[in-house]
Amino acid sequence: VQLQASGGGLVQPGGSLRLSCAASGFILDEYHIGWFRQVPGRERELIAQISSVGLINYAASVKGRFTISRDNAGNTMYLQMNSLEPEDTAVYSCAVLYRANWYRGQGTLVTVSS
């Protein structure tokens, strides 16, 4: 089972980025999946999640700005991030919920700065 996030980078405040997460070894749409982010020195935060039946939930910090989605054909999940703020700077990682535990892949760094 592997999850590989990509698409991070440097973006100016107010800008947008789309993160991708390629999954292998399992079928994404059969599981509850999500995106985490972590700022050094702070607790990791679950910011977006989508269930196997398509129910979506967002953390208050990103609601209305970020959109989680998945492409079942490509076995890939996405995080569209709009109206980015410096406070969104973090390492973002994708994850799958299996037997009540989250399993995350390697993250991608997003830096929001002018």
Rosetta blueprint (number, residue, H / E / L):
1 V L
2 Q E
3 L E
4 Q E
5 A E
6 S E
7 G L
8 G L
9 G E
10 L E
11 V E
12 Q L
13 P L
14 G L
15 G L
16 S L
17 L E
18 R E
19 L E
20 S E
21 C E
22 A E
23 A E
24 S E
25 G L
26 F L
27 I L
28 L H
29 D H
30 E H
31 Y L
32 H E
33 I E
34 G E
35 W E
36 F E
37 R E
38 Q E
39 V L
40 P L
41 G L
42 R L
43 E L
44 R L
45 E E
46 L E
47 I E
48 A E
49 Q E
50 I E
51 S L
52 S L
53 V L
54 G L
55 L L
56 I E
57 N E
58 Y E
59 A L
60 A L
61 S L
62 V L
63 K L
64 G L
65 R L
66 F E
67 T E
68 I E
69 S E
70 R E
71 D E
72 N L
73 A L
74 G L
75 N L
76 T E
77 M E
78 Y E
79 L E
80 Q E
81 M E
82 N L
83 S L
84 L L
85 E L
86 P H
87 E H
88 D H
89 T L
90 A E
91 V E
92 Y E
93 S E
94 C E
95 A E
96 V E
97 L E
98 Y E
99 R L
100 A L
101 N E
102 W E
103 Y E
104 R E
105 G L
106 Q E
107 G L
108 T E
109 L E
110 V E
111 T E
112 V E
113 S L
114 S L
